[in-house]
């Protein structure tokens, strides 16, 4: 789970943990190098030199095929530029049931 809002990862982790998924928060690129990652949940509106959009394109350019669910408002433009990187888009506010079903659908 990659998000700059501390409450979003906390909620996402709780939802996924309750459904039996093992979760991690933090630096996506480090995690990908050190662990077997099955899904990335990414906020595209991350601040800083390597924002969410840049991270998404870096994953694509490195040939990484880990499924990505992006969330936020107005993310459609980015996902049109990189449809091979994005497996689902969720707009905020995210409903718990919709989120949980999207995770199941993407991992299947």
C-alpha positions as CSV (number, residue, x, y, z in Angstrom):
1,X,0.0,0.0,0.0
2,X,1.6,3.2,-1.2
3,X,-0.1,6.4,0.0
4,X,0.9,9.7,1.6
5,X,-2.2,10.0,3.7
6,X,-1.5,7.9,6.9
7,X,-5.1,7.0,7.3
8,X,-5.6,5.4,3.9
9,X,-2.9,2.7,4.3
10,X,-4.2,2.0,7.9
11,X,-7.7,1.4,6.6
12,X,-6.6,-0.6,3.5
13,X,-4.3,-2.8,5.6
14,X,-7.2,-3.4,8.1
15,X,-9.6,-4.3,5.3
16,X,-7.1,-6.7,3.7
17,X,-5.8,-8.2,6.9
18,X,-9.4,-9.0,8.0
19,X,-9.8,-10.9,4.7
20,X,-6.6,-13.0,5.2
21,X,-4.2,-11.0,3.0
22,X,-0.6,-10.3,4.2
23,X,0.1,-6.6,3.7
24,X,2.9,-4.1,3.8
25,X,3.2,-0.4,3.6
26,X,6.1,1.7,2.4
27,X,8.5,2.1,-0.4
28,X,7.2,0.2,-3.4
29,X,10.5,-0.2,-5.2
30,X,12.3,-1.4,-2.1
31,X,9.5,-3.9,-1.3
32,X,9.5,-5.2,-4.9
33,X,13.2,-5.9,-4.7
34,X,13.1,-7.6,-1.3
35,X,9.7,-9.5,-1.3
36,X,7.3,-11.4,-3.5
37,X,4.6,-8.8,-4.1
38,X,1.3,-9.8,-5.6
39,X,-0.5,-6.4,-5.7
40,X,0.3,-2.7,-5.4
41,X,-2.4,-0.3,-4.2
42,X,-1.1,3.1,-5.3
43,X,-2.2,6.7,-4.7
44,X,-1.2,8.5,-7.9
45,X,-1.2,11.9,-6.1
46,X,1.9,11.3,-4.0
47,X,4.0,14.4,-3.3
48,X,7.8,14.4,-3.8
49,X,10.3,13.9,-6.5
50,X,9.0,10.4,-7.3
51,X,5.2,10.8,-7.3
52,X,2.7,8.1,-7.9
53,X,2.6,8.7,-11.6
54,X,6.4,8.5,-11.9
55,X,6.3,5.3,-9.8
56,X,3.7,3.8,-12.1
57,X,5.7,4.5,-15.3
58,X,8.9,3.3,-13.6
59,X,7.2,0.0,-12.9
60,X,6.1,-0.3,-16.5
61,X,9.5,0.7,-17.9
62,X,11.2,-2.0,-15.7
63,X,8.9,-4.6,-17.1
64,X,7.3,-5.2,-13.7
65,X,4.1,-7.1,-14.1
66,X,2.7,-6.8,-10.5
67,X,-0.9,-5.8,-10.8
68,X,-1.6,-2.2,-9.7
69,X,-4.8,-0.7,-8.3
70,X,-4.7,3.1,-8.3
71,X,-7.0,5.3,-6.3
72,X,-7.8,9.0,-6.2
73,X,-9.7,11.6,-8.2
74,X,-9.0,12.2,-11.8
75,X,-6.7,9.3,-12.4
76,X,-8.3,8.3,-15.7
77,X,-5.8,10.4,-17.8
78,X,-2.8,8.5,-16.4
79,X,-4.4,5.1,-16.8
80,X,-5.1,5.8,-20.4
81,X,-1.4,6.6,-20.9
82,X,-0.3,3.3,-19.2
83,X,-3.2,0.8,-19.4
84,X,-0.7,-2.1,-19.2
85,X,0.3,-1.0,-15.7
86,X,-3.1,-0.4,-14.2
87,X,-5.5,-3.2,-13.5
88,X,-8.2,-1.2,-11.7
89,X,-9.1,2.4,-10.8
90,X,-11.0,3.3,-7.6
91,X,-12.2,6.9,-7.0
92,X,-12.2,8.3,-3.5
93,X,-14.2,7.9,-1.4
94,X,-13.8,4.2,-1.7
95,X,-16.5,1.9,-0.5
96,X,-15.1,-1.1,1.5
97,X,-17.1,-3.7,-0.3
98,X,-16.2,-2.3,-3.8
99,X,-12.5,-2.2,-2.7
100,X,-12.5,-5.7,-1.4
101,X,-14.2,-7.1,-4.5
102,X,-11.7,-5.2,-6.8
103,X,-8.8,-6.8,-5.0
104,X,-10.3,-10.3,-5.4
105,X,-11.0,-9.6,-9.1
106,X,-7.5,-8.2,-9.8
107,X,-5.8,-11.1,-8.1
108,X,-7.9,-13.7,-9.9
